[in-house]
């Protein structure tokens, strides 16, 4: 039993030496965030990696540091990735989600007509963003879509269904003919996506009849 206790203590000591002072062993020097675990540090603080690669950092020579001081002062390259991860997690923390939900409720207050007008405005903005992407203009990554052409057709059809083709034309700056052509193309996109499922469930001939009927029904809009 004494041997196993001695062996366990030796392993713990070795692990602590690596975690505290062996930057470059567990990870490359440029990925080290300059802080290690909290074991052996004062409550609420982390041990600071003493490796010489951190000499340019203002925290060099410090034994331990709390999270706020580390975020404010550490200039090591590896710290930036950790800070970004912390910010990302903070976006989805329960308190932040509650704030976003409350903001959403505030944005969508009002009667149905008010909410409808707000949604139409958002769709018009989305159409402009997709059109800019089609034109090859630089776009923020968070609004990039895989198929902007199909997105534009969907938005035209959605706006026309919500109100009218004339209202969609007014909001998007298109002509009545352009609205009709876009809606026809949107319909063909939907039918092409539905066709394999209809043929599988109904057979090719019945599927073709259903598709023809849908075209006729949409043609009478």
TORKOL-4160 file (C-alpha; in steps of 0.2 Angstrom, whole numbers, padded with zeros to 4 digits, m for minus):
221
<pt num="1" X="0000" Y="0000" Z="0000"/>
<pt num="2" X="0014" Y="0012" Z="0004"/>
<pt num="3" X="0022" Y="0009" Z="m0013"/>
<pt num="4" X="0005" Y="0013" Z="m0022"/>
<pt num="5" X="0003" Y="0029" Z="m0011"/>
<pt num="6" X="0021" Y="0034" Z="m0016"/>
<pt num="7" X="0018" Y="0031" Z="m0034"/>
<pt num="8" X="0002" Y="0041" Z="m0034"/>
<pt num="9" X="0010" Y="0056" Z="m0025"/>
<pt num="10" X="0024" Y="0055" Z="m0038"/>
<pt num="11" X="0012" Y="0055" Z="m0053"/>
<pt num="12" X="0003" Y="0070" Z="m0045"/>
<pt num="13" X="0019" Y="0080" Z="m0042"/>
<pt num="14" X="0024" Y="0076" Z="m0060"/>
<pt num="15" X="0008" Y="0082" Z="m0067"/>
<pt num="16" X="0008" Y="0098" Z="m0057"/>
<pt num="17" X="0026" Y="0102" Z="m0063"/>
<pt num="18" X="0021" Y="0099" Z="m0081"/>
<pt num="19" X="0005" Y="0109" Z="m0079"/>
<pt num="20" X="0013" Y="0123" Z="m0070"/>
<pt num="21" X="0030" Y="0125" Z="m0079"/>
<pt num="22" X="0031" Y="0115" Z="m0095"/>
<pt num="23" X="0024" Y="0127" Z="m0108"/>
<pt num="24" X="0029" Y="0119" Z="m0125"/>
<pt num="25" X="0026" Y="0101" Z="m0118"/>
<pt num="26" X="0007" Y="0101" Z="m0117"/>
<pt num="27" X="0005" Y="0114" Z="m0131"/>
<pt num="28" X="0015" Y="0125" Z="m0142"/>
<pt num="29" X="0022" Y="0141" Z="m0134"/>
<pt num="30" X="0012" Y="0152" Z="m0145"/>
<pt num="31" X="m0004" Y="0143" Z="m0140"/>
<pt num="32" X="m0001" Y="0144" Z="m0121"/>
<pt num="33" X="m0013" Y="0157" Z="m0113"/>
<pt num="34" X="0000" Y="0160" Z="m0099"/>
<pt num="35" X="m0012" Y="0153" Z="m0085"/>
<pt num="36" X="m0013" Y="0135" Z="m0079"/>
<pt num="37" X="m0025" Y="0127" Z="m0067"/>
<pt num="38" X="m0031" Y="0134" Z="m0050"/>
<pt num="39" X="m0023" Y="0120" Z="m0040"/>
<pt num="40" X="m0011" Y="0128" Z="m0028"/>
<pt num="41" X="m0016" Y="0145" Z="m0032"/>
<pt num="42" X="m0026" Y="0157" Z="m0020"/>
<pt num="43" X="m0045" Y="0155" Z="m0021"/>
<pt num="44" X="m0052" Y="0163" Z="m0037"/>
<pt num="45" X="m0035" Y="0164" Z="m0045"/>
<pt num="46" X="m0025" Y="0154" Z="m0058"/>
<pt num="47" X="m0006" Y="0149" Z="m0058"/>
<pt num="48" X="0004" Y="0159" Z="m0071"/>
<pt num="49" X="0015" Y="0149" Z="m0082"/>
<pt num="50" X="0033" Y="0154" Z="m0078"/>
<pt num="51" X="0040" Y="0149" Z="m0096"/>
<pt num="52" X="0053" Y="0161" Z="m0103"/>
<pt num="53" X="0042" Y="0163" Z="m0119"/>
<pt num="54" X="0030" Y="0174" Z="m0108"/>
<pt num="55" X="0044" Y="0187" Z="m0104"/>
<pt num="56" X="0036" Y="0201" Z="m0114"/>
<pt num="57" X="0019" Y="0200" Z="m0105"/>
<pt num="58" X="0016" Y="0212" Z="m0091"/>
<pt num="59" X="0011" Y="0197" Z="m0080"/>
<pt num="60" X="0028" Y="0189" Z="m0082"/>
<pt num="61" X="0035" Y="0185" Z="m0065"/>
<pt num="62" X="0018" Y="0185" Z="m0057"/>
<pt num="63" X="0014" Y="0169" Z="m0047"/>
<pt num="64" X="m0005" Y="0169" Z="m0049"/>
<pt num="65" X="m0018" Y="0180" Z="m0056"/>
<pt num="66" X="m0037" Y="0182" Z="m0056"/>
<pt num="67" X="m0048" Y="0181" Z="m0072"/>
<pt num="68" X="m0051" Y="0199" Z="m0073"/>
<pt num="69" X="m0033" Y="0204" Z="m0071"/>
<pt num="70" X="m0028" Y="0191" Z="m0084"/>
<pt num="71" X="m0041" Y="0197" Z="m0097"/>
<pt num="72" X="m0035" Y="0215" Z="m0095"/>
<pt num="73" X="m0017" Y="0213" Z="m0094"/>
<pt num="74" X="m0011" Y="0197" Z="m0103"/>
<pt num="75" X="m0003" Y="0200" Z="m0120"/>
<pt num="76" X="0002" Y="0182" Z="m0125"/>
<pt num="77" X="m0004" Y="0176" Z="m0142"/>
<pt num="78" X="m0013" Y="0161" Z="m0134"/>
<pt num="79" X="m0023" Y="0171" Z="m0123"/>
<pt num="80" X="m0033" Y="0179" Z="m0137"/>
<pt num="81" X="m0041" Y="0162" Z="m0142"/>
<pt num="82" X="m0046" Y="0159" Z="m0124"/>
<pt num="83" X="m0054" Y="0177" Z="m0122"/>
<pt num="84" X="m0064" Y="0174" Z="m0138"/>
<pt num="85" X="m0071" Y="0157" Z="m0132"/>
<pt num="86" X="m0076" Y="0166" Z="m0116"/>
<pt num="87" X="m0085" Y="0179" Z="m0125"/>
<pt num="88" X="m0094" Y="0166" Z="m0136"/>
<pt num="89" X="m0099" Y="0157" Z="m0121"/>
<pt num="90" X="m0105" Y="0173" Z="m0112"/>
<pt num="91" X="m0117" Y="0176" Z="m0127"/>
<pt num="92" X="m0126" Y="0160" Z="m0123"/>
<pt num="93" X="m0126" Y="0161" Z="m0104"/>
<pt num="94" X="m0143" Y="0160" Z="m0096"/>
<pt num="95" X="m0143" Y="0178" Z="m0091"/>
<pt num="96" X="m0139" Y="0184" Z="m0109"/>
<pt num="97" X="m0152" Y="0173" Z="m0117"/>
<pt num="98" X="m0165" Y="0180" Z="m0105"/>
<pt num="99" X="m0160" Y="0198" Z="m0111"/>
<pt num="100" X="m0161" Y="0193" Z="m0129"/>
<pt num="101" X="m0178" Y="0185" Z="m0126"/>
<pt num="102" X="m0184" Y="0201" Z="m0118"/>
<pt num="103" X="m0177" Y="0212" Z="m0132"/>
<pt num="104" X="m0186" Y="0201" Z="m0144"/>
<pt num="105" X="m0203" Y="0202" Z="m0135"/>
<pt num="106" X="m0200" Y="0221" Z="m0135"/>
<pt num="107" X="m0197" Y="0222" Z="m0153"/>
<pt num="108" X="m0212" Y="0212" Z="m0158"/>
<pt num="109" X="m0225" Y="0221" Z="m0147"/>
<pt num="110" X="m0240" Y="0228" Z="m0155"/>
<pt num="111" X="m0255" Y="0222" Z="m0165"/>
<pt num="112" X="m0254" Y="0210" Z="m0179"/>
<pt num="113" X="m0253" Y="0223" Z="m0192"/>
<pt num="114" X="m0238" Y="0231" Z="m0184"/>
<pt num="115" X="m0229" Y="0214" Z="m0183"/>
<pt num="116" X="m0233" Y="0211" Z="m0201"/>
<pt num="117" X="m0225" Y="0227" Z="m0207"/>
<pt num="118" X="m0210" Y="0224" Z="m0196"/>
<pt num="119" X="m0208" Y="0207" Z="m0204"/>
<pt num="120" X="m0210" Y="0214" Z="m0222"/>
<pt num="121" X="m0196" Y="0226" Z="m0218"/>
<pt num="122" X="m0185" Y="0213" Z="m0212"/>
<pt num="123" X="m0188" Y="0202" Z="m0228"/>
<pt num="124" X="m0184" Y="0217" Z="m0239"/>
<pt num="125" X="m0168" Y="0220" Z="m0230"/>
<pt num="126" X="m0164" Y="0201" Z="m0232"/>
<pt num="127" X="m0168" Y="0203" Z="m0251"/>
<pt num="128" X="m0155" Y="0218" Z="m0252"/>
<pt num="129" X="m0142" Y="0208" Z="m0243"/>
<pt num="130" X="m0144" Y="0193" Z="m0255"/>
<pt num="131" X="m0144" Y="0204" Z="m0270"/>
<pt num="132" X="m0128" Y="0212" Z="m0264"/>
<pt num="133" X="m0120" Y="0195" Z="m0262"/>
<pt num="134" X="m0126" Y="0190" Z="m0280"/>
<pt num="135" X="m0117" Y="0206" Z="m0286"/>
<pt num="136" X="m0101" Y="0200" Z="m0278"/>
<pt num="137" X="m0101" Y="0214" Z="m0265"/>
<pt num="138" X="m0091" Y="0210" Z="m0249"/>
<pt num="139" X="m0103" Y="0204" Z="m0236"/>
<pt num="140" X="m0101" Y="0200" Z="m0217"/>
<pt num="141" X="m0099" Y="0182" Z="m0214"/>
<pt num="142" X="m0114" Y="0181" Z="m0202"/>
<pt num="143" X="m0127" Y="0185" Z="m0216"/>
<pt num="144" X="m0119" Y="0175" Z="m0230"/>
<pt num="145" X="m0131" Y="0162" Z="m0238"/>
<pt num="146" X="m0126" Y="0147" Z="m0248"/>
<pt num="147" X="m0138" Y="0151" Z="m0262"/>
<pt num="148" X="m0143" Y="0169" Z="m0263"/>
<pt num="149" X="m0152" Y="0168" Z="m0279"/>
<pt num="150" X="m0165" Y="0155" Z="m0271"/>
<pt num="151" X="m0166" Y="0166" Z="m0256"/>
<pt num="152" X="m0171" Y="0181" Z="m0267"/>
<pt num="153" X="m0184" Y="0171" Z="m0275"/>
<pt num="154" X="m0191" Y="0164" Z="m0259"/>
<pt num="155" X="m0192" Y="0182" Z="m0252"/>
<pt num="156" X="m0201" Y="0189" Z="m0267"/>
<pt num="157" X="m0214" Y="0174" Z="m0266"/>
<pt num="158" X="m0216" Y="0176" Z="m0247"/>
<pt num="159" X="m0219" Y="0195" Z="m0248"/>
<pt num="160" X="m0232" Y="0193" Z="m0262"/>
<pt num="161" X="m0241" Y="0179" Z="m0252"/>
<pt num="162" X="m0241" Y="0190" Z="m0236"/>
<pt num="163" X="m0249" Y="0205" Z="m0245"/>
<pt num="164" X="m0249" Y="0206" Z="m0264"/>
<pt num="165" X="m0237" Y="0206" Z="m0279"/>
<pt num="166" X="m0239" Y="0225" Z="m0280"/>
<pt num="167" X="m0233" Y="0227" Z="m0262"/>
<pt num="168" X="m0219" Y="0216" Z="m0265"/>
<pt num="169" X="m0214" Y="0226" Z="m0280"/>
<pt num="170" X="m0215" Y="0242" Z="m0270"/>
<pt num="171" X="m0204" Y="0235" Z="m0256"/>
<pt num="172" X="m0191" Y="0228" Z="m0267"/>
<pt num="173" X="m0191" Y="0240" Z="m0281"/>
<pt num="174" X="m0196" Y="0228" Z="m0294"/>
<pt num="175" X="m0208" Y="0228" Z="m0308"/>
<pt num="176" X="m0224" Y="0218" Z="m0309"/>
<pt num="177" X="m0216" Y="0207" Z="m0323"/>
<pt num="178" X="m0201" Y="0204" Z="m0312"/>
<pt num="179" X="m0211" Y="0199" Z="m0297"/>
<pt num="180" X="m0221" Y="0187" Z="m0308"/>
<pt num="181" X="m0206" Y="0179" Z="m0316"/>
<pt num="182" X="m0198" Y="0177" Z="m0298"/>
<pt num="183" X="m0213" Y="0169" Z="m0291"/>
<pt num="184" X="m0214" Y="0157" Z="m0306"/>
<pt num="185" X="m0196" Y="0152" Z="m0303"/>
<pt num="186" X="m0199" Y="0150" Z="m0284"/>
<pt num="187" X="m0213" Y="0138" Z="m0288"/>
<pt num="188" X="m0202" Y="0128" Z="m0300"/>
<pt num="189" X="m0189" Y="0127" Z="m0286"/>
<pt num="190" X="m0202" Y="0120" Z="m0274"/>
<pt num="191" X="m0209" Y="0108" Z="m0286"/>
<pt num="192" X="m0192" Y="0101" Z="m0291"/>
<pt num="193" X="m0188" Y="0098" Z="m0272"/>
<pt num="194" X="m0205" Y="0089" Z="m0270"/>
<pt num="195" X="m0205" Y="0079" Z="m0286"/>
<pt num="196" X="m0193" Y="0065" Z="m0280"/>
<pt num="197" X="m0204" Y="0062" Z="m0264"/>
<pt num="198" X="m0220" Y="0063" Z="m0274"/>
<pt num="199" X="m0214" Y="0050" Z="m0287"/>
<pt num="200" X="m0208" Y="0039" Z="m0273"/>
<pt num="201" X="m0225" Y="0039" Z="m0264"/>
<pt num="202" X="m0237" Y="0041" Z="m0279"/>
<pt num="203" X="m0228" Y="0035" Z="m0294"/>
<pt num="204" X="m0222" Y="0045" Z="m0309"/>
<pt num="205" X="m0238" Y="0047" Z="m0318"/>
<pt num="206" X="m0248" Y="0052" Z="m0302"/>
<pt num="207" X="m0234" Y="0063" Z="m0296"/>
<pt num="208" X="m0234" Y="0072" Z="m0313"/>
<pt num="209" X="m0253" Y="0075" Z="m0312"/>
<pt num="210" X="m0251" Y="0083" Z="m0294"/>
<pt num="211" X="m0237" Y="0094" Z="m0300"/>
<pt num="212" X="m0248" Y="0100" Z="m0315"/>
<pt num="213" X="m0262" Y="0104" Z="m0304"/>
<pt num="214" X="m0251" Y="0114" Z="m0292"/>
<pt num="215" X="m0244" Y="0124" Z="m0307"/>
<pt num="216" X="m0262" Y="0127" Z="m0313"/>
<pt num="217" X="m0267" Y="0133" Z="m0295"/>
<pt num="218" X="m0253" Y="0144" Z="m0293"/>
<pt num="219" X="m0256" Y="0151" Z="m0311"/>
<pt num="220" X="m0272" Y="0158" Z="m0305"/>
<pt num="221" X="m0265" Y="0168" Z="m0292"/>
